[in-house]
Amino acid sequence: MEKLKKLARDLRKEEPRYGGVRLGGFEGAARALDKCRATLLGCQGDYVYGCPLDQMFFREAGINKDEFRDLVATGASDGEVEQWLRERAAHPA
């Protein structure tokens, strides 16, 4: 949990990354990651993890929000999430 706290953005005070920021080759992945971390810690503010925009990323990647959340809950860094996406997800369009 400590590792997760160090990586998370407090979305009550700042916005998640822009949806066009790519992570692992996928648009929306970095934003979903920011929202997921914040949701796990209860500091998501008005942002909703798993919203329709996140669902677009999950569909393109061929993953579901629960398996992504489970990875994020381990305290995975951006680099570790990117590596996981490159190994596990469908290739980005």
C-alpha positions in Angstrom: 0.0 0.0 0.0 2.9 2.4 0.7 4.2 1.9 -2.8 0.8 2.7 -4.2 0.5 5.8 -2.1 3.8 7.1 -3.5 2.7 6.6 -7.1 -0.9 7.8 -6.8 -2.2 11.3 -7.7 -4.7 12.8 -5.4 -7.4 13.5 -7.9 -9.2 15.8 -5.5 -6.3 18.2 -6.0 -5.0 17.5 -9.5 -6.3 15.9 -12.7 -5.3 12.5 -14.0 -3.1 12.4 -17.1 -4.6 13.4 -20.4 -6.3 10.6 -22.3 -3.9 11.0 -25.2 -0.9 10.1 -23.1 0.2 6.6 -24.2 1.3 3.9 -21.9 2.3 0.5 -23.3 1.2 1.8 -26.7 -2.4 2.5 -25.6 -4.1 5.9 -25.4 -6.1 6.1 -22.2 -4.0 3.7 -20.3 -2.1 6.3 -18.2 -5.3 8.1 -17.4 -7.0 4.9 -16.3 -3.9 4.0 -14.2 -4.1 7.4 -12.4 -7.8 6.9 -11.7 -7.4 3.3 -10.6 -4.6 4.2 -8.1 -6.7 7.1 -6.7 -9.8 4.9 -6.5 -7.9 2.2 -4.6 -6.8 4.9 -2.1 -10.1 6.7 -1.9 -8.8 10.0 -3.4 -10.4 9.9 -6.8 -12.6 12.9 -6.3 -15.2 13.1 -9.0 -13.3 10.8 -11.3 -14.7 7.3 -12.0 -12.4 4.4 -12.7 -14.0 2.1 -15.3 -15.9 5.0 -17.0 -16.8 4.6 -20.8 -13.4 6.2 -21.8 -11.6 3.6 -19.6 -13.7 0.9 -21.2 -12.5 1.9 -24.6 -8.9 1.3 -23.5 -9.8 -2.0 -21.9 -11.6 -3.2 -25.0 -8.7 -2.1 -27.3 -6.2 -3.8 -25.0 -8.3 -7.0 -24.6 -8.2 -6.8 -20.8 -10.9 -6.1 -18.1 -10.9 -3.5 -15.4 -10.7 -6.0 -12.6 -7.4 -7.6 -13.8 -6.0 -4.1 -14.5 -7.0 -3.1 -10.9 -5.5 -6.2 -9.4 -2.2 -5.3 -11.1 -2.3 -1.7 -10.0 -3.2 -2.7 -6.4 0.2 -4.4 -6.2 1.9 -1.0 -6.3 3.1 -1.5 -9.9 5.0 1.4 -11.3 4.2 3.0 -14.6 7.1 1.0 -16.1 5.8 -2.3 -14.6 2.3 -1.6 -15.9 3.7 -0.8 -19.3 5.6 -4.0 -19.4 2.5 -6.0 -18.3 0.5 -4.4 -21.1 3.2 -5.2 -23.7 3.2 -8.9 -22.5 -0.5 -9.4 -21.8 -2.6 -7.0 -23.9 -3.5 -7.1 -27.5 -1.3 -5.0 -29.7 -2.5 -1.4 -29.9 -4.1 -0.3 -33.1 
